[in-house]
Amino acid sequence: MALKGAEEARSRLDAWTREIVAWHFDPATGSPFWLERAKTFDFDPRRDVKGYADLGRFGPFEDEWLRGGPVRRWVPKGLAGRPVSVFETGGSTGVPKSRANIDDFRLDYEAFGDTLPEEFFPKGADWLMVGPSGPRRLRLAIEHLAQHRGGICFMVDLDPRWVIKLIKKGQHDQAEAYKQHVIDQALTVLRAHDTIRCLFTTPKLLEALAEKISIRKAGITGVFCGGTEMTPQFHRFATEELLEGAYFAPTYGNTLMGLATHRPRKGGDTWDIIYYPPSPRAMIEVVDPDQPDRLVEYGQTGRVRLTTLTKEFFMPRFLERDEAEREPPCAQYPWDGVRNVRPFAELGTKVVEGVY
């Protein structure tokens, strides 16, 4: 049965790949970036891409293509005239990458929301978003998630680039003061609105909030948490010590891909965090850093490779600055996943993450 599920998922992924490639390379509907780039190819994407494996013909996707404008070159002609949002990556490694969005962030978070247990993330409950604001996707995405589930989302102001700047200057006392400023905002909202049951935040901010209050006594029953500090150790610490019985939903995602769903931990499992991508709209693979066209074996460590396949955005085979272990399919998600995502060690550069 599991094999049949994997075969069906692969067939669906191949069909979706053909549809998305046909859309982005059709002169009537395609994005200007890919239509222009197609002139340099020695193949015809609409004719020669017959499935997901054929995306290797495009070569690796370069993140520099997303730094700077014009952003409209990424908007497909088939979606012309629709309101466009622009979301930026964190900017911790230079000029931020930009991604144009129309509905993708809503679709991504609606699908993710459907995986949350209603017992802990009740429909109609209000949310508090204690995470980056400004040009980041989370600002609108968490609000839409709350609205999709019938709630209202309360927000704080948070500029992570300021925290990164303070840390780089060695002004750790100022960075700590800013973090406390963010937590103070969250506490003010929680005390004023007793309808809040669901929380989005980052590992560092969750720990800082739990130092001030009891998460459960504040009324929080479910915590959706994302960030680069998500480790098995923090998973255990949050579940056993910080949350006092509230549900912990870790996630792995970014502006370019969408977000992956965690496989719920069962009794006897380790504290490893296992994520599965939202196939067929996005895929995560673990590849050999020295031969990025080759997948590593299950259980082995490699570099994370992302592919995004939506009518808004086509991003084949982008090498992330993360590493992980390759995880086999499971009954719930009959495609590859990743285990314990963390910064890619071989890059040899220290990335300052600030409040993440």
C-alpha positions in Angstrom: 0.0 0.0 0.0 2.8 2.4 0.9 4.5 1.7 -2.5 1.2 2.3 -4.3 0.9 5.6 -2.5 4.4 6.6 -3.4 3.8 5.7 -7.1 0.6 7.8 -7.1 2.3 10.7 -5.5 5.1 10.5 -8.1 2.7 10.3 -11.0 0.8 13.4 -9.6 4.1 15.2 -9.2 5.1 14.4 -12.8 1.8 15.6 -14.1 1.9 18.8 -12.1 5.5 19.5 -13.2 4.4 19.3 -16.9 1.5 21.7 -16.2 3.6 24.2 -14.4 6.4 24.1 -17.0 3.9 24.5 -19.8 2.4 27.5 -18.0 5.7 29.3 -17.3 7.1 28.8 -20.9 3.9 29.5 -22.8 4.3 33.0 -24.4 0.7 33.8 -23.5 0.9 32.9 -19.8 4.6 32.6 -18.8 6.8 34.8 -16.6 9.0 37.2 -18.5 12.1 35.9 -16.7 11.6 32.3 -17.9 10.5 33.3 -21.4 13.6 35.3 -21.8 15.8 32.6 -20.3 14.3 29.9 -22.6 16.0 31.6 -25.5 19.4 30.3 -24.1 18.3 26.7 -23.7 19.2 23.9 -26.1 15.8 22.2 -25.4 12.2 23.1 -25.5 10.8 23.0 -21.9 7.2 22.5 -23.1 8.1 19.6 -25.3 11.0 18.0 -23.4 10.1 18.2 -19.7 7.9 15.2 -19.3 8.3 14.8 -15.5 9.9 16.0 -12.3 13.3 14.3 -13.1 13.6 16.4 -16.3 14.0 19.6 -14.2 17.7 18.7 -14.1 17.9 20.1 -17.6 17.5 23.6 -16.2 20.6 23.5 -14.0 20.7 25.0 -10.6 18.5 28.0 -9.7 20.7 30.9 -8.8 19.6 33.0 -5.8 21.3 36.1 -7.3 18.4 36.1 -9.8 16.1 37.1 -7.0 18.2 39.9 -5.5 17.0 43.3 -6.9 14.5 44.0 -9.6 12.6 44.4 -11.7 10.3 42.1 -9.6 7.6 42.1 -12.2 9.7 39.9 -14.5 8.6 37.1 -12.2 4.9 37.7 -12.5 3.4 35.4 -15.1 1.5 37.0 -18.0 -1.4 34.7 -17.2 -1.8 36.5 -13.8 -1.4 40.1 -15.2 -3.6 42.6 -13.5 -3.8 40.7 -10.2 -2.7 42.5 -7.0 0.9 41.6 -6.2 2.6 41.4 -2.9 6.4 41.3 -2.6 8.0 39.3 0.2 11.7 39.4 1.1 14.0 36.9 2.7 15.6 37.8 6.0 18.5 39.7 4.5 21.0 38.1 6.8 23.4 37.4 3.9 23.3 40.7 2.0 20.7 42.1 -0.4 17.4 40.3 0.4 15.9 38.0 -2.2 12.4 39.1 -3.3 9.5 36.9 -4.3 6.3 38.2 -5.9 3.2 36.7 -4.4 -0.5 36.8 -5.4 -2.2 33.8 -3.7 0.6 31.3 -3.0 1.1 32.4 0.6 -2.6 32.0 1.3 -2.8 28.5 -0.4 0.4 27.4 1.4 -0.9 28.4 4.9 -4.4 27.1 4.3 -3.0 23.7 3.5 -0.7 23.8 6.5 -3.5 24.9 8.7 -5.5 21.8 7.7 -2.7 19.7 9.4 -3.0 21.4 12.8 -5.0 19.5 15.4 -8.2 21.3 16.2 -8.1 20.3 19.8 -5.1 22.6 20.3 -5.6 25.1 17.5 -9.4 25.5 17.7 -11.4 27.0 14.9 -12.6 30.5 15.7 -9.8 31.1 18.3 -7.6 34.2 18.0 -3.9 34.1 17.3 -0.8 36.1 18.4 2.0 36.5 15.9 5.3 37.2 17.6 7.7 37.1 14.6 9.2 39.3 11.9 7.0 42.0 10.4 7.6 44.4 7.6 8.4 42.9 4.2 8.4 39.3 5.3 5.8 36.7 4.2 5.0 35.7 7.8 3.4 39.1 8.5 0.5 38.4 6.1 0.7 34.6 6.1 0.0 34.0 9.8 -2.8 36.6 9.7 -4.4 34.7 6.8 -3.9 31.4 8.6 -5.8 32.8 11.6 -8.5 34.3 9.4 -8.8 31.0 7.4 -9.5 29.2 10.7 -12.1 31.8 11.8 -9.9 33.8 14.1 -8.3 37.3 14.4 -4.6 37.7 14.4 -2.8 40.1 16.8 0.6 41.4 15.9 3.8 42.9 17.3 6.4 45.1 15.6 9.6 43.2 15.0 12.5 44.2 12.7 15.0 41.3 12.8 17.5 43.2 10.6 18.0 45.7 13.5 18.8 42.8 15.9 21.3 41.4 13.4 23.0 44.8 13.0 23.3 45.1 16.8 24.8 41.7 17.2 27.3 42.3 14.4 28.4 45.5 16.2 28.8 43.5 19.4 26.0 45.5 21.1 24.5 42.5 22.7 22.9 44.5 25.6 21.0 46.5 23.0 19.9 43.3 21.2 18.7 41.9 24.4 16.8 45.1 25.2 15.1 44.9 21.8 14.1 41.3 22.4 12.6 42.3 25.7 10.7 45.2 23.8 9.2 42.5 21.5 8.2 40.3 24.5 6.7 43.3 26.3 4.5 43.9 23.3 3.4 40.3 23.3 2.6 40.4 27.0 0.5 43.5 26.6 -1.6 41.9 23.9 -2.0 38.6 25.8 -3.2 40.4 28.9 -5.6 42.6 27.0 -7.2 39.8 24.9 -8.2 36.6 26.6 -9.5 35.0 23.3 -6.0 34.2 22.1 -5.4 30.4 22.1 -2.8 30.1 19.3 0.7 31.5 19.0 3.3 31.8 16.2 6.8 32.6 17.3 10.5 31.6 16.9 12.4 29.4 19.3 14.3 32.2 20.9 11.3 34.3 21.4 9.2 31.4 22.8 11.8 30.8 25.4 12.0 34.5 26.3 8.2 34.6 26.6 8.1 31.5 28.8 10.5 33.1 31.1 7.9 35.8 31.8 4.7 33.9 32.0 3.2 30.4 32.0 2.2 29.7 28.4 -0.8 27.6 29.4 -2.0 29.9 32.1 -1.9 32.7 29.5 -4.5 30.6 27.6 -2.3 29.3 24.8 -3.1 25.8 23.8 -1.2 25.5 20.5 2.2 26.9 19.4 3.3 27.0 15.8 7.0 27.6 15.8 9.6 28.2 13.1 13.2 29.3 12.8 16.8 28.2 12.3 17.3 27.4 16.0 14.8 24.5 15.8 16.9 21.5 17.0 15.9 18.2 18.7 17.2 19.6 22.0 14.8 22.6 21.7 12.0 20.3 20.5 12.3 18.4 23.8 12.9 21.5 25.9 9.8 23.2 24.5 7.5 20.2 24.8 8.6 19.0 28.2 9.4 22.3 30.0 8.1 25.5 28.2 4.7 24.6 27.0 3.1 22.8 29.9 0.9 20.6 27.7 0.3 23.1 24.9 0.8 21.5 21.4 4.1 22.2 19.7 4.0 22.4 15.9 7.5 23.0 14.5 7.8 24.0 10.9 10.5 24.4 8.2 9.8 27.0 5.5 10.9 30.1 3.8 9.7 32.7 1.4 10.9 30.8 -1.7 9.4 27.4 -1.0 6.4 27.7 1.2 6.4 25.6 4.3 6.8 21.9 5.2 4.7 20.1 7.8 6.2 18.3 10.8 5.4 14.6 11.3 3.7 14.5 14.7 5.9 12.8 17.3 4.6 9.6 18.8 5.4 7.8 22.0 8.8 6.2 21.8 10.1 8.5 19.0 13.3 10.4 19.4 13.1 14.2 19.5 14.4 14.5 15.9 12.2 16.9 13.8 11.0 15.4 10.6 9.4 17.6 7.9 7.6 16.7 4.7 7.1 19.3 1.8 3.7 20.2 0.4 4.0 18.0 -2.8 3.4 18.7 -5.6 3.6 22.5 -5.0 7.1 22.2 -3.5 9.7 19.5 -3.0 12.6 19.1 -0.7 15.5 16.8 -1.5 18.8 16.0 0.2 21.7 15.9 -2.2 25.5 15.3 -2.2 27.1 18.8 -1.7 29.8 17.9 -4.2 27.5 16.3 -6.7 24.2 18.2 -6.3 22.5 16.2 -9.0 22.8 13.1 -6.8 20.5 12.3 -3.9 22.1 10.9 -0.8 20.9 7.6 0.6 18.1 7.5 3.2 19.5 8.5 6.6 22.6 10.2 5.1 23.4 13.8 5.5 23.5 16.2 2.6 22.5 19.7 1.4 18.9 20.7 1.1 17.7 21.3 -2.4 14.3 23.1 -2.9 12.0 23.1 -5.9 8.9 25.3 -6.1 6.2 24.5 -8.6 3.3 26.9 -8.7 1.7 29.0 -11.3 3.1 32.1 -9.6 6.6 30.9 -9.1 8.8 28.3 -10.8 12.1 27.6 -8.9 13.8 24.3 -10.0 16.6 22.9 -7.9 17.7 25.7 -5.6 20.5 24.8 -3.2 19.5 26.1 0.2 22.0 27.1 2.9 20.8 24.2 5.0 21.7 20.6 5.5 19.7 17.7 6.8 19.3 13.9 6.7 17.2 12.4 4.0 14.0 10.9 5.4 12.0 8.1 3.6 8.3 8.5 2.7 5.7 7.6 5.3 2.0 6.6 5.0 0.8 10.2 5.6 3.4 11.7 3.3 4.4 9.2 0.5 7.4 11.2 -0.7 10.8 12.2 0.7 11.2 14.3 3.8 14.1 15.8 5.8 15.3 15.3 9.3 16.8 17.9 11.6 17.3 20.8 9.2 20.2 23.1 10.3 22.6 25.6 8.7 24.9 24.0 6.0 28.3 23.5 7.7 30.4 23.4 4.6 29.5 27.0 3.6 32.0 28.0 6.2 30.3 31.3 7.0 28.6 32.3 10.2 25.1 33.6 9.7 23.8 35.9 12.3 20.2 35.0 12.9 19.3 37.4 15.7 15.8 36.6 17.0 15.3 33.4 15.0 
